[in-house]
Structures are given as C-alpha cells and as structure tokens.
Amino acid sequence: MTYAAIDVTDFRNATNAMIARYHAAEQAGQRVIPNAAIAAFSPEVFQLIGYPHRIFDAREMWRYHDVMQDGRLVENLRLIGHEMDGQLDIIRETAAVIMRFSEENFGFRSAGTDMLSRAVYQYSLIETVLSGVPKPWKILEVGPGCGYLGVMLGLSGHSYSALEASQAFWIYQNALFRFVFGPEYTDGLSDEEESRIRHLPWWGFCAESYKLPRLTACTANHMLAEMKASALVHLSRRLGSSQSDGFKVIAEDLGLCRYNEEHETLRRVVKSGFNATEVKSRVWIFERCAGQNVVRRLPNPKKQLRQRVRNMPIAGRVVTKVFELLSRANRKRNVNLRRVVPRINAQSSSDSPDLLMKFFDELPQYRSADARFNDGSW
C-alpha cells in the first residue's frame, strides 16, 4: 500500500475542518436521542480522573499518539510470547505507517511502541479465538484508543468498524485511518455507503432505528468496566439482538474497575444473553447464547489468598500494608531500571532469540510525553 505525503499545514487545516464537522454532526445527532443516551455515552472515567477527552485544534493531536500503555512494552511483548513471530510482515507494515504518520504530522518519529505492542497482543487473541473462521472477518472495536489494532486488522484485509465515544480519540483515529486507508475509510458523519474501514458515531449507535450489520466478532479492550451501566447494557443488547448465537465479544482486560465492579460488569453483559468465560488471566470471551447464561472464571489462588489475609482482623491489615509498600518500591525500581537500560533485550528473560522482541528493539526508542512526565524526566 502506498501512502501519499501530506503537507503539515494541509493536514492541520483538514483536521481542524474535521473537528468542526464532528461537533456539528454530534450536536445534530444528539437532537434525536434521549438525555439518558447522551449521559450514558459521556466518557465517565475520563471525566472522573480529569483526562482530556476533547480537543479543539489539530496541534493537540500529538498527545494521543502513544497513550494508556506507558512503560508496558516489555510486559506486553512477554504476554504475546513467540506466537506472533509469523505475523511480522503485518506488524512491520503497521509500525512503518505509524512512524510515517507521526513524523509527517507531529515532527517526531515513533511507532507508538507501548500502545502498538498491546495492539499486537490483542490481534493475537483475535487470531486465536477466530481460528477456523473463514477470512476476511468483519470486526467491530469498541473504544479503539489510538486505533492501532484497527490499522493491523485493516492492513490484514479484514473489514473493521470503530465505535468511539471520546472526541479526542475519534479525531486521532480519523486522521490515522484517512492517512492509512484513504478512500477505503468513511467517517460515518453523513449518510455514506458502507465501506471496509469505517467509524460508527456513538450518537448514531444510540438512534432508535439503528441496526448493527452482521459481524464476525467484536473486540472491547480495557473499557467495558469503564462504561456507565446504561451504556454497557445498551451495547450488550444491541450486539445480542443483532447477532446470531455463537457471536463473540473478545475483551482483553475489562478496564479500570473504578466506576463498575468486575462482577457488576460481567452480570450486565450476561443478562443481555451472553456466556462469559475467562479463557486466560484477565481475558474474557462473551459468547451469544440463547440458553442459560453463566460466568466461568479461572481460579485465582493469589487473589483468594489476598482476600483471606485482608479478612484477618489486625494482622491482615499489617501484612497488606507491607505488600503495598513492597509493590510500590518494586514499581519505582522498574522505572529507574527503564531509565538506565531502555533497550528491550536487556530486560528480556527469554533464553532463545525472539524475533518480535528483536523487531521492537530496533524501532526508534521514542518515549511518550506522558511516560516522561510521570517518571520525572519531562
């Protein structure tokens, strides 16, 4: 695929025009949906923690290039293991286009390695869950973040739809998808024909007459527990009513359980007609099922032990506090280690050469502004 060079001034003008177009379309869309829908799809957790979820100028977009996975590159690559070594071509192409996108439009050369590495892990989970299902697939991603998983899926030849409630991330994804896929992408802000790569605006998704197309699967990573209860129920019911039995929602981590407890999140999805199965630690598969719906989860001896310790009258509080202090010291040590030895292979415990780790090690070692601010090197 060939990507046309874009003058940075043209890029900013086009993005600012898109921001204005988005705001106009969002305001028009909100006129025909109820107050409850508008409240449901407001980014509650972002508002709770003060995270900026709206931008007003293209010059703010650089902040969303590599976020939400600060400092987790090594952890992400260890989660993937060796299973993606056979997919290096698509990973290489995705990294190359992200680097070109950042260099041409933001003035720095970065593959967004922290976020990209998590997207690679999520891609590997989709490949595993859908193994045996004829390709190409039709995938819906809810809460795509930087959009790098969507780029991987699109470059692999699959159809991809993105549902995003945060304006700032929608604008970033829109610019990236326009850059990568050109006329194959439609933003969904007007009555456009269905395309291979597209956005589903959240207000359109809430419209009374809206009907989801048939999909192969949905992926929703690090965000289901962060949705308001009414939004999660609406999403689950829409998926449950529009898709056939056997349809799967793949969730790599439920997200920050600050607004909803984990069991509440699982209960709401299950009540909408899904079975919930924890197939590996913090990875959930929700399968559309017309029969009795259940939650199957992996036993977690460490969690059970921690709970027993916490329930001990005084000793439990003392032991828990000691472990919290040790964990905090270990996190601080890891940050310092990262400053001194930023190369991946210096931290890897793998005994055999790992092609994926080697590939990421050779990418530009650009650390995000968020990561540098948090560890004091900004």
HELIX and SHEET records of a PDB file:
HELIX    1   1 VAL A    8  GLN A   30  1                                  23    
HELIX    2   2 ASN A   35  ALA A   40  1                                   6    
HELIX    3   3 GLU A   44  ILE A   49  1                                   6    
HELIX    4   4 ALA A   58  TYR A   64  5                                   7    
HELIX    5   5 LEU A   73  ILE A   80  1                                   8    
HELIX    6   6 ASP A   85  GLN A   87  5                                   3    
HELIX    7   7 LEU A   88  PHE A  106  1                                  19    
HELIX    8   8 THR A  113  VAL A  129  1                                  17    
HELIX    9   9 TYR A  148  LEU A  155  1                                   8    
HELIX   10  10 GLN A  167  PHE A  181  1                                  15    
HELIX   11  11 GLY A  182  GLU A  184  5                                   3    
HELIX   12  12 TRP A  202  PHE A  205  1                                   4    
HELIX   13  13 LEU A  224  GLU A  226  5                                   3    
HELIX   14  14 ALA A  229  SER A  242  1                                  14    
HELIX   15  15 GLU A  262  LYS A  271  1                                  10    
HELIX   16  16 PRO A  301  ASN A  311  1                                  11    
HELIX   17  17 ALA A  315  VAL A  340  1                                  26    
HELIX   18  18 ILE A  344  GLN A  347  1                                   4    
HELIX   19  19 LEU A  355  GLU A  362  1                                   8    
HELIX   20  20 ALA A  369  ASN A  374  1                                   6    
SHEET    1   A 9 TYR A 185  THR A 186  0                                        
SHEET    2   A 9 ILE A 197  HIS A 199  1                                        
SHEET    3   A 9 SER A 159  LEU A 163  1                                        
SHEET    4   A 9 LYS A 138  VAL A 142  1                                        
SHEET    5   A 9 ALA A 217  ALA A 220  1                                        
SHEET    6   A 9 LYS A 248  GLU A 252  1                                        
SHEET    7   A 9 VAL A 283  ARG A 288 -1                                        
SHEET    8   A 9 PHE A 274  LYS A 280 -1                                        
SHEET    9   A 9 VAL A 295  ARG A 296  1                                        
END                                                                             
